[in-house]
Each structure stands twice: as structure tokens, then as C-alpha cells.
Amino acid sequence: MDRLLPNPDFEAYYRAIYRGRWDTLRKSLLEKRVTIPFTQGLKVPYRLDRGSVLAAKSLRLPDTGLILDACAAPGGKSLVLAAAMGSELSLLANEPSRERRRRLLMVLEEHLDPEKRSRIDVSGFDAASLGGRKREHNRFGGILLDVPCSSERHVLGDARALAQWKPARPRFLARRQWALLSAAFLVLQPGASLVYVTCAISEEENDGVASRLLNKYRTEVLVDEPAFPEGEKTALGRLTLPDVSGGIGPLYVARFRKLSCYRTRV
């Protein structure tokens, strides 16, 4: 499959972005994902990509109140957040898919002690709809938003997904990602941290979406760049790619803070 290049549109799209680097990046995306056992504060270890640990740890946690993992399944990042939470902080782990939410519940039950588990609620709403509910505005003291994305690593490993890929896919996903990000900003408390995460390698879904937040809210949002030991600096965040990070990623992380001068718009 790698030699036959069954989808020339896919190849042309990403080669235009990465040029001479694309061949080595493509090869690294086809290799097995590197995972590590996360053990901090858990009853039993949970294996996940080290980049996912870095992404979850990028969220600045308040001492008290409620934080949101907006697209939480399968649950690895929720476990990382739970491990870092103080005793006065609670987590809402949200997953709209019923099947994935079932998996999320199993992961939380299997890995967390009763005290931690008691401070985590699981919900199933569409996080993009929260922005239209004024009663939800300024509710959360921190939000981790790991959005559905192109996931090129998955596409390259799945013959059907690769054959069906079209150049319109990143644009379609970017619209959905913006709906989620803009809603998350509205329900974030002033002064709080918002972390936007994808496993995509296209700028359209990464800085392209993140830049819309700055363009819309300008003086009401601050870029708070995450400090990663791995990753390449982009205009608004960090992008970790497996060809230069020992197999970690892909992972894009942008971190923002809603300024305390923010007021809900009428």
C-alpha cells in the first residue's frame, strides 16, 4: 500500500505542506504508535501516547471548582487530569458517542480509586451546543478540548479510510473544530485555561482553527504557549511529529487563557 500510493489527492495535499519531509513523516506515521504506562494516582496502569500525557498536563488546573474534558473518550486524558486534581476540584468528562462513553466509564471505574471517581461526572452532550446556552457561560475553571480530527495516522493505516479521503475532509473537520472551540471559550471562566488539542498534521485544523479564536475575541484571549520538551513551535502552539520525536504524536496543542476583563456578550 505504501508503494502504490492509492490516493493521489491525499499524497498531493500533505506533500504540498511538508514538501521534502513528507516521505519520512509518512513512513513514521505508518509505524506502530509509541505508548507508555501512565501510573500516577491510578489503581492499575493505563497505556497511552506520551503526547497525550503532555497535552492533558498542559491544562492549568484551579484549586477548586469544576473543569471539563469536553471530548473525553476513551479516557486516558481524563485519568491524567484526575491524577493532578486537588481534593477540592471536580471533573466533568463528556463524550457524545454512547459507545465511546461506555468505554470511558469502564476506564474510569477500572483505574480510579473511589474518592477520585466520586469527583468525576460523565455526560453525553454535544459540546458545540454549550455556547448557545447562556446559563453555561463562564461555568468551567479549565477546559481540555481534544477535538475529532483528520487523524492521518489512522487514515494511512486503514485502506478504506485512505481510499475515501478527499481534500474537503480537513475543511469539513475544521468547521466542526471551530464550533467546539468557540463554544468552549464561552463556557470558560475568566482567567481560566483552555487547551485545544488535535492529532492532525494539517495547519488547517491546527493553527488555522486556533487563529479564529484570536480573530474573534482579540483583546479577550491570551495565547499561553505550552512548554513541551518535544514539539515544534507553530504560530500559536506546539506540534509534535513522530519522525523527529521518537514516534510520539502527531499531536498539536494550543493553550489559551480567557482574560479576566471578558464579559458575556449580549
C-alpha angles and dihedrals in degrees: 000000000000092000097042095054093209095192113048092179090060091048094047093048096053096036088057088057101041101024111182092006094061096086094057093039091050091050092051091050089057092055122093114279114255112235133180132201110254109207108161110128094345131127090221130010121267120207119223142144111286087230089062089056090051091049094051092045089054091073111099105227124212120223094241141015132044132318129190133225094194101191099023110162134143085024110232095118090045088057091051090050092047091052091055098044120111121227093265096051127090133194132217108204108197129193122164096198111087093209094048091044089057089055090048091054091050092051093050093047094047098047109032130074117237095260095054092041091053090062095054122081122189122216137176109210128129102260091208089066095060094082091066093057108083092193089064095053116117091006105127129067092206137001132205110198113188099174132203106262146166092281093197091188089063093043093054091049095050117067094201094048091049093049091050096046115118132182089248091066098082090047092050092048092046090059090053091045091052091051089054095044096047091048091049091054092053094053093045117103118243109267093022132123127252121190118196114199136182136166089215127116099204120101088219090070096035122038088006092065095036092053090060089064091056093044092052101041102024105163093027099062133056127202107233104188114215116237105233126178085211130036141073120262115247128185092276109010147353128292119200114197125189097228092070103023103061094263098314116140151310087234131154118190128182121175126201138179124211107227118239090239090068116123126188108256119235 
